[in-house]
Amino acid sequence: MQNQKDKTPPLFPDLDNIHARYIIQLEKRIETLKDLCRELNPYEPLTEEQILILARFDITDTNDPFKMTNLLLMQLEDAITELKNLKE
């Protein structure tokens, strides 16, 4: 018989894997926000899909184009900054 080491599970889960998955989620979030910025004209009626996507980002006040655009751009900027910091 081979001498096997005790393979107890680690105290913490695979943090590198969690980190990598979070980065992937953040990249997807950035792409979705960029797509919204490209497609959305806040002065025209929004599609039902656009309203649902905005709601996923907690942007529910779509009556004020300036406020909606600002919230969208702030979230995009925050996500890009967070991604940059995570990759450093």
N, C-alpha and C positions, 0 to 999 in steps of 0.2 A: 504494500500500500504506500502511496505517496503521502508525504507529509503536507497536508493542506493547511493553509493559514485560515484563521477564523475570519470569515467574510461577513462581518457585521455591517448593516447598512450605515451609510454616513449620517452624521448628526443633522447635516443640512442637505437639502436636495442639490442637484447639480446646478449651482449658481451660474456657471458659464452658459448652460443651455437656456436657463431662464432669461439671462441677459440678452442672448442672441435672439430669442423669440420676441422679447420686448422691442428690440431694435427693428425687427421685421414688421411688427405691428405699427410702430411709429412711422416707418417708411410708407406703409400702406395708408396711414392716416394723412401723411403729407401729400401723397399722390391724390387722394380723394379731395383734400382741401384745394390743391392746385387745380384739379379738374373743375371744381365748383367756381373758382376764381375766373377760369377761362370761359366757362359756359354761361355763368350767371350775369344777367343784366338786371340790376336791382330796380330799374325804372320800368320794367316790363313785368307782366304777370308771371309768377313762378309756376313751374309745372308741379304736379303732385309729387313726383320723384325728388325734385329739388327741395321741396318743403320737408319731405321725410329725411333726406340726407342732412339738411340744416338742423333738424330736430335731434338727430343723432349727436350733433355737436352742441346741443343745448342752445341753439339759436332759434328761438320760437317767435320773436317779434319781427315779422317780415313786413310790417307796415311802414317802417322807417328805413328807407334805403341806405342812408348814411350810417345809421347804427348797425344795421345788418352787415354792411360791407366792412366796417371797422372791426366788428367781432370776428368775422371770418378771417380778415388779414392778421389780427392779433393772435388768433389760434394757430394760423399757419406759421407765423414768426416764432411763436413759443415752441411749436413742435420742431421746427428746423434747428433752433438753438439747443433744445434738449438732445436732439439726435447728434448734433456736432459735439456736445459735451460728453455724450456717452461713447462716442467713437475716439475721443482723445485719450 
